[in-house]
Amino acid sequence: MAAAGTGASFGLAAAAIWGGADFTGGLAARRAPSLYVVAVAHSLSLLVLLALLPLTHEVWPGLPAMLLPLLGGLAGGLGLMLFYHALSIGVMGLTAVVTGLTTACVPVLFEFATEGLPKPIQLAGFAVAALSLWLITRTTDVSSTREAEILPLLLGLGSGVCFGLMMISLKVSATSHGIFWMLSAARLGSVILTSTLLIWRFTVRQKKTEAPMPGWILLSIVAGVLDTSGNLLFILATRVGRLDIASILSSLYPAGTILLAGLILHEHPTRRQWAGIALAMAAVVLVTI
């Protein structure tokens, strides 16, 4: 029972930190392309992790063990680029809820597939989740404004799938290997992805963009530090508890993003969308019972 409580605490702490990371990263993506933001954030966090490795005294797990978190890092880096871009062009709170709900569902489905079918109340949670998505994305305006609102939510769905896959890879790989080695491998995967895309952008595509606005590098660094800290807490949550519960609790991070977006950016969802947000949070609780 104590282990379950500790796991829940780690999961909720990860949610709080990830909420701040997403808000900060979303602000940075409004000042510079999301590719730049993720490249800076994850390159710096990789350097920090590599500097900390000698202090952890963790045993080198071998190259085969590094492959899974490396692939998870690729998925996580792609998801973060999609997510930051979605946050930069849409309403932060709504996009974060859709992403968080999708992020939670992917590891839960994985747990169902490996551990057995869900209970009826968990199936009800998925139904509530579907209803919440409909309410969040529902609007009476059928003009181009609707398309502008739907695109960030679609990007949020895609990023949620990527985040869910990363969660699974971190859980599976960090169960029997050193936490910091697995985190470093995941960050390396993301850095490889962003570096490849940057090379393609400036050499093959030769794309030129407007100069980024001031402050994006500092925001990116803060987002990277917070994101990596959240990953560490998530792994600790999965080590002392179940993957599905850790995933659901840590996926409550949209609450922090919504709060910060409301306080700082004065973003206010409609009543229908608030109802969808409430149902999304209820769905998160139902699938963990």
C-alpha positions as CSV (number, residue, x, y, z in Angstrom):
1,M,0.0,0.0,0.0
2,A,2.9,2.3,0.8
3,A,4.5,1.6,-2.5
4,A,1.2,2.4,-4.3
5,G,1.0,5.7,-2.5
6,T,4.6,6.5,-3.3
7,G,4.0,5.7,-7.0
8,A,1.0,7.9,-7.1
9,S,3.0,10.8,-5.5
10,F,5.7,10.4,-8.1
11,G,3.1,10.3,-10.9
12,L,1.4,13.5,-9.7
13,A,4.7,15.2,-9.2
14,A,5.6,14.3,-12.8
15,A,2.3,15.7,-13.9
16,A,2.9,19.0,-12.1
17,I,6.4,19.4,-13.7
18,W,5.3,18.4,-17.1
19,G,2.5,20.9,-17.0
20,G,5.1,23.7,-16.4
21,A,7.4,22.3,-19.1
22,D,4.6,22.2,-21.7
23,F,3.5,25.8,-21.0
24,T,7.1,27.0,-21.1
25,G,7.8,25.1,-24.3
26,G,4.6,26.3,-25.9
27,L,5.6,29.9,-25.2
28,A,9.0,29.2,-26.7
29,A,7.3,27.7,-29.8
30,R,5.4,31.0,-30.3
31,R,8.8,32.8,-30.6
32,A,10.7,30.2,-32.6
33,P,9.9,27.0,-34.7
34,S,9.1,24.0,-32.5
35,L,12.0,22.1,-34.1
36,Y,14.4,24.7,-32.7
37,V,12.8,24.6,-29.3
38,V,13.1,20.8,-29.0
39,A,16.6,20.7,-30.4
40,V,17.9,23.2,-27.8
41,A,15.9,21.7,-24.9
42,H,16.9,18.1,-25.5
43,S,20.5,18.8,-26.5
44,L,21.1,20.6,-23.3
45,S,19.2,18.0,-21.2
46,L,21.3,15.3,-22.8
47,L,24.5,17.1,-21.8
48,V,23.2,17.4,-18.3
49,L,22.3,13.7,-18.1
50,L,25.7,12.6,-19.5
51,A,27.4,14.8,-16.9
52,L,25.4,13.2,-14.1
53,L,26.0,9.6,-15.2
54,P,29.4,9.2,-13.5
55,L,27.9,10.3,-10.2
56,T,25.1,7.7,-10.4
57,H,27.5,4.7,-10.6
58,E,25.0,2.9,-12.8
59,V,26.4,-0.1,-14.8
60,W,26.6,0.3,-18.5
61,P,23.6,-1.8,-19.8
62,G,25.0,-2.6,-23.3
63,L,24.0,-1.4,-26.7
64,P,21.0,-3.8,-27.1
65,A,19.4,-2.5,-23.9
66,M,19.8,1.1,-25.2
67,L,17.8,0.5,-28.4
68,L,14.3,0.6,-26.9
69,P,14.7,3.8,-25.0
70,L,16.4,5.3,-28.1
71,L,13.4,4.5,-30.2
72,G,11.2,5.9,-27.4
73,G,13.2,9.1,-27.5
74,L,12.6,9.3,-31.3
75,A,8.9,9.1,-30.7
76,G,9.0,11.5,-27.8
77,G,11.0,14.1,-29.7
78,L,8.5,13.9,-32.6
79,G,5.6,14.1,-30.2
80,L,7.1,17.2,-28.5
81,M,7.6,19.0,-31.8
82,L,4.0,18.3,-32.8
83,F,2.8,19.3,-29.3
84,Y,4.8,22.6,-29.1
85,H,3.6,23.5,-32.6
86,A,0.0,22.8,-31.5
87,L,0.4,24.9,-28.4
88,S,1.8,27.8,-30.4
89,I,-1.1,28.0,-32.9
90,G,-4.1,26.9,-30.7
91,V,-5.6,27.3,-27.3
92,M,-3.1,25.9,-24.9
93,G,-5.5,24.4,-22.4
94,L,-7.6,22.5,-24.9
95,T,-4.7,21.2,-26.8
96,A,-3.0,20.0,-23.6
97,V,-6.2,18.2,-22.5
98,V,-6.5,16.2,-25.8
99,T,-2.8,15.4,-25.7
100,G,-2.9,14.3,-22.0
101,L,-5.9,12.1,-22.5
102,T,-4.4,10.4,-25.5
103,T,-1.0,10.0,-23.7
104,A,-2.8,8.3,-20.9
105,C,-4.8,5.9,-23.1
106,V,-1.9,4.4,-25.0
107,P,0.0,2.9,-22.1
108,V,-3.3,1.8,-20.6
109,L,-4.2,-0.1,-23.8
110,F,-0.7,-1.6,-23.7
111,E,-1.3,-2.8,-20.2
112,F,-4.7,-4.2,-21.2
113,A,-3.1,-6.1,-24.1
114,T,-0.3,-7.6,-21.9
115,E,-2.2,-8.0,-18.6
116,G,-5.8,-8.8,-19.8
117,L,-9.0,-7.1,-20.8
118,P,-10.1,-4.0,-18.8
119,K,-12.9,-4.0,-16.3
120,P,-16.4,-2.6,-17.2
121,I,-15.7,0.6,-15.3
122,Q,-12.5,1.2,-17.3
123,L,-14.4,0.6,-20.6
124,A,-16.8,3.3,-19.3
125,G,-13.8,5.5,-18.8
126,F,-13.0,5.2,-22.5
127,A,-16.5,6.1,-23.4
128,V,-16.4,9.2,-21.2
129,A,-13.0,10.1,-22.8
130,A,-14.6,9.9,-26.3
131,L,-17.4,12.2,-25.2
132,S,-15.0,14.7,-23.7
133,L,-13.1,14.9,-26.9
134,W,-16.3,15.6,-28.8
135,L,-17.2,18.4,-26.4
136,I,-13.7,19.9,-26.5
137,T,-13.6,20.0,-30.3
138,R,-17.3,20.9,-30.8
139,T,-18.0,24.4,-32.0
140,T,-21.0,26.0,-33.7
141,D,-18.8,27.9,-36.1
142,V,-18.3,26.0,-39.4
143,S,-16.1,28.6,-41.0
144,S,-12.3,28.6,-41.4
145,T,-12.1,29.3,-37.7
146,R,-13.2,25.7,-37.0
147,E,-10.3,24.4,-39.1
148,A,-7.9,26.6,-37.2
149,E,-9.2,25.1,-33.9
150,I,-9.2,21.5,-35.2
151,L,-5.7,21.4,-36.5
152,P,-4.0,21.9,-33.1
153,L,-6.2,19.2,-31.6
154,L,-5.3,16.8,-34.3
155,L,-1.7,17.6,-33.7
156,G,-2.4,17.0,-30.0
157,L,-3.8,13.6,-30.8
158,G,-0.6,12.7,-32.7
159,S,1.7,14.0,-30.1
160,G,-0.3,12.0,-27.4
161,V,0.3,8.8,-29.3
162,C,4.0,9.5,-29.5
163,F,4.2,10.4,-25.8
164,G,2.4,7.2,-24.9
165,L,4.8,5.1,-26.9
166,M,7.7,6.9,-25.1
167,M,6.1,6.1,-21.7
168,I,5.9,2.4,-22.6
169,S,9.6,2.3,-23.8
170,L,10.8,4.0,-20.6
171,K,8.8,1.7,-18.4
172,V,10.0,-1.5,-20.1
173,S,13.6,-0.5,-20.4
174,A,14.1,1.1,-17.0
175,T,12.6,-1.8,-15.2
176,S,15.9,-3.8,-15.3
177,H,18.4,-1.2,-16.3
178,G,19.8,2.1,-14.9
179,I,17.4,5.0,-14.9
180,F,19.9,7.6,-16.1
181,W,21.2,5.4,-18.9
182,M,17.7,4.9,-20.2
183,L,16.9,8.6,-19.9
184,S,20.2,9.4,-21.7
185,A,19.3,7.0,-24.5
186,A,15.9,8.5,-24.9
187,R,17.3,12.0,-25.1
188,L,19.9,10.8,-27.6
189,G,17.1,9.5,-29.8
190,S,15.4,12.9,-29.8
191,V,18.7,14.7,-30.5
192,I,19.4,12.5,-33.5
193,L,15.9,13.2,-34.8
194,T,16.1,17.0,-34.4
195,S,19.6,17.1,-35.7
196,T,18.6,15.2,-38.8
197,L,15.6,17.5,-39.4
198,L,17.7,20.6,-38.9
199,I,20.3,19.4,-41.5
200,W,17.5,18.5,-43.9
201,R,15.8,21.9,-43.3
202,F,18.9,24.0,-44.1
203,T,20.7,21.8,-46.7
204,V,18.2,19.8,-48.6
205,R,15.0,21.9,-48.3
206,Q,17.0,25.2,-47.9
207,K,14.1,26.7,-46.0
208,K,14.5,30.2,-44.7
209,T,12.3,31.5,-41.8
210,E,12.0,34.7,-40.0
211,A,14.5,35.3,-37.1
212,P,13.2,33.9,-33.8
213,M,11.9,36.3,-31.3
214,P,14.1,37.1,-28.2
215,G,13.8,34.9,-25.2
216,W,13.1,31.6,-26.9
217,I,16.4,30.0,-26.0
218,L,15.9,30.6,-22.2
219,L,12.3,29.3,-22.4
220,S,13.6,26.2,-24.3
221,I,16.2,25.5,-21.7
222,V,13.7,25.7,-18.9
223,A,11.3,23.5,-20.8
224,G,14.0,20.9,-21.4
225,V,15.1,20.8,-17.7
226,L,11.5,20.5,-16.5
227,D,10.7,17.8,-19.2
228,T,13.6,15.7,-18.2
229,S,12.8,16.0,-14.5
230,G,9.2,14.9,-15.3
231,N,10.6,11.9,-17.2
232,L,12.7,10.9,-14.2
233,L,9.7,11.1,-11.8
234,F,7.6,9.1,-14.2
235,I,10.2,6.3,-14.3
236,L,10.3,6.3,-10.5
237,A,6.5,6.0,-10.5
238,T,6.5,3.0,-12.7
239,R,9.2,1.3,-10.6
240,V,7.1,1.3,-7.5
241,G,3.6,1.0,-9.1
242,R,1.7,-0.1,-12.2
243,L,2.4,1.4,-15.6
244,D,-1.3,2.3,-16.3
245,I,-1.8,4.1,-13.0
246,A,1.5,6.0,-13.3
247,S,0.6,6.9,-16.9
248,I,-2.9,8.2,-16.0
249,L,-1.7,10.2,-13.0
250,S,1.2,11.8,-14.8
251,S,-1.1,12.6,-17.8
252,L,-3.0,15.0,-15.6
253,Y,-0.3,17.5,-16.6
254,P,-2.8,19.5,-18.7
255,A,-4.2,20.9,-15.5
256,G,-1.0,22.8,-14.9
257,T,-0.9,24.0,-18.5
258,I,-4.5,25.2,-18.3
259,L,-3.9,27.0,-15.1
260,L,-0.8,28.8,-16.3
261,A,-2.5,29.6,-19.7
262,G,-5.5,31.1,-17.9
263,L,-3.4,33.1,-15.4
264,I,-0.7,34.4,-17.8
265,L,-2.3,34.3,-21.3
266,H,-5.9,34.8,-20.2
267,E,-7.2,31.9,-22.3
268,H,-10.7,31.0,-21.4
269,P,-12.5,27.9,-22.9
270,T,-16.2,27.9,-23.5
271,R,-18.6,26.3,-21.1
272,R,-19.0,23.3,-23.4
273,Q,-15.3,23.0,-23.5
274,W,-15.0,23.3,-19.8
275,A,-17.5,20.4,-19.5
276,G,-15.3,18.4,-21.9
277,I,-12.2,19.2,-19.8
278,A,-14.0,18.0,-16.6
279,L,-15.1,14.8,-18.4
280,A,-11.6,14.2,-19.6
281,M,-10.3,14.4,-16.0
282,A,-13.1,12.0,-14.9
283,A,-12.2,9.6,-17.6
284,V,-8.6,9.6,-16.3
285,V,-9.9,8.5,-12.9
286,L,-12.3,5.9,-14.3
287,V,-9.6,4.0,-16.2
288,T,-7.4,3.7,-13.2
289,I,-10.1,2.1,-10.9
